[in-house]
Amino acid sequence: MIRPEYFIETLRGLGIDFYAGVPDSLLKNICAYISDTMDERHNIITANEGGAVGLAAGYHLATGKIPVVYMQNSGEGNIINPLASLTDKDVYGIPVLLVIGWRGKPGVHDEPQHVKQGKVTLPLLDTMGVPYQVLSKDEAEAGRQLKEAVDRMNATSEVYALVIEKDTFEPYKLQNVVNRDLPLSREEAIQKVAASIGEKDVIVSTTGMISRELFEYRTAMGQGHERDFLTVGSMGHASQIALGIAMEKQDRRVWCFDGDGASIMHMGGMAIVASKHPENYIHVVFNNGAHDSVGGQPTVGLDIDLPAVARAVGYADACSVKTEEELLQALENLKSVKGPVLLQICVRKGNRKDLGRPTTTPVENKEALMAFLKI
Ligand SMILES: Cc1ncc(C[n+]2csc(CCOP(=O)(O)OP(=O)(O)O)c2C)c(N)n1
């Protein structure tokens, strides 16, 4: 395995010390090391991976140096446009070192949302004309690969990718943890909101632990899962899936259970929600100021005023709560409010260690929801 310190210091020796990206569970150790050791100007957790490539390009324009963009392979979709129309040698020719966590690698068991992306990870790089290597788990060999990658980028001004398999980096635990001392856990907040929704209402929940905690809540209550669409992949798009349902099913309320990382990833979607004035739309953001599901790296979620954003783009109402009492009061108020409304619940980071995963397949989930929506 590679020590995070070795990886970062080897890159530093090659003249690279700027990082931007979205964290990933396979890159948890290296992302944590970067978060702890780089200052705010040299490690920027971006809204989405495409934004990281844009930011990296700007850094290169200003310094002439090679930036790193780190991401899960799910983020490949978000970088295709800037790869094809910004960094490619047929356009501006801007070198960026991509560090891509390879979830769903063929032959390695993973969750359903990673299977397809795992299969197309390398073919997508081939199609985009991005040279790559799968990073060796041996330090000396990895060091040689890093040098080869940087030499090539210096010579050609091309993007280059390092694809990272599971267990490539030695463990490293994030030290720089901001403890906000919030009373509610995300799971408690999810349980309270789920318990308050109407019989015919549906929930579209976002990627990561929010969907897992909702699934476990239904199981614990002896309920079925047909009222929930668990957006296991497609991070950042739950609010639009919910809008698609809300506009067609105006006789029931549609709740989007969003994360701060996910809502920021494609924040523009909120403006589109507002522009359609769906009275039956309730956007709940469980805001822990972190990408909790992949290691707890910070987002700007708790530093910005998300309810003010919602109001500014045209939501009918928006509020923020952090105690159980405030939450119960807000849920009561919501019963008589016309949407679209945003309820931000500030929650503390962390999850139960024995949290399970959905036991139904995505297709079973979809079919059960579609049948429920017909009733
Ligand atoms: C496009 C894309 N990039 C990255 C990921 C990896 N990923 C899965 S969940 C998650 C964090 C979600 O954070 P947030 O929405 O704040 O919810 P939390 O985990 O904090 O509850 C990330 C980065 C992904 N699934 N898709």
The ligand as a Tripos MOL2 file, in Angstrom:
@<TRIPOS>MOLECULE
LIG
   26    27     1     0     0
SMALL
NO_CHARGES

@<TRIPOS>ATOM
      1 C1        -20.8860   12.5110   -9.2130 C.3       1 LIG1
      2 C2        -20.5050   11.8780   -7.9180 C.ar      1 LIG1
      3 N1        -19.4430   12.3560   -7.2530 N.ar      1 LIG1
      4 C3        -19.0900   11.8030   -6.0510 C.ar      1 LIG1
      5 C4        -19.7860   10.7620   -5.5320 C.ar      1 LIG1
      6 C5        -19.3780   10.1050   -4.2190 C.3       1 LIG1
      7 N2        -20.2940   10.4470   -3.1480 N.ar      1 LIG1
      8 C6        -21.3050    9.6390   -2.7390 C.ar      1 LIG1
      9 S1        -22.1810   10.2340   -1.4560 S.2       1 LIG1
     10 C7        -21.1810   11.6000   -1.3760 C.ar      1 LIG1
     11 C8        -21.3480   12.6490   -0.2970 C.3       1 LIG1
     12 C9        -22.7120   13.1880   -0.2060 C.3       1 LIG1
     13 O1        -22.6790   14.2700    0.6960 O.3       1 LIG1
     14 P1        -24.0260   14.9440    1.1710 P.3       1 LIG1
     15 O2        -24.9630   15.1040    0.0420 O.co2     1 LIG1
     16 O3        -23.6770   16.1690    1.9340 O.co2     1 LIG1
     17 O4        -24.6630   13.8490    2.1310 O.3       1 LIG1
     18 P2        -24.0430   13.1860    3.4710 P.3       1 LIG1
     19 O5        -23.2310   12.0290    2.9990 O.co2     1 LIG1
     20 O6        -23.2360   14.2210    4.1920 O.co2     1 LIG1
     21 O7        -25.2530   12.7760    4.2480 O.co2     1 LIG1
     22 C10       -20.2000   11.5900   -2.3820 C.ar      1 LIG1
     23 C11       -19.1830   12.6460   -2.5950 C.3       1 LIG1
     24 C12       -20.9030   10.3070   -6.2670 C.ar      1 LIG1
     25 N3        -21.6810    9.3000   -5.8370 N.pl3     1 LIG1
     26 N4        -21.2260   10.8740   -7.4500 N.ar      1 LIG1
@<TRIPOS>BOND
     1     1     2 1
     2     2     3 ar
     3     2    26 ar
     4     3     4 ar
     5     4     5 ar
     6     5     6 1
     7     5    24 ar
     8     6     7 1
     9     7     8 ar
    10     7    22 ar
    11     8     9 ar
    12     9    10 ar
    13    10    11 1
    14    10    22 ar
    15    11    12 1
    16    12    13 1
    17    13    14 1
    18    14    15 2
    19    14    16 1
    20    14    17 1
    21    17    18 1
    22    18    19 2
    23    18    20 1
    24    18    21 1
    25    22    23 1
    26    24    25 1
    27    24    26 ar
@<TRIPOS>SUBSTRUCTURE
     1 LIG1         1 GROUP 0 **** ****
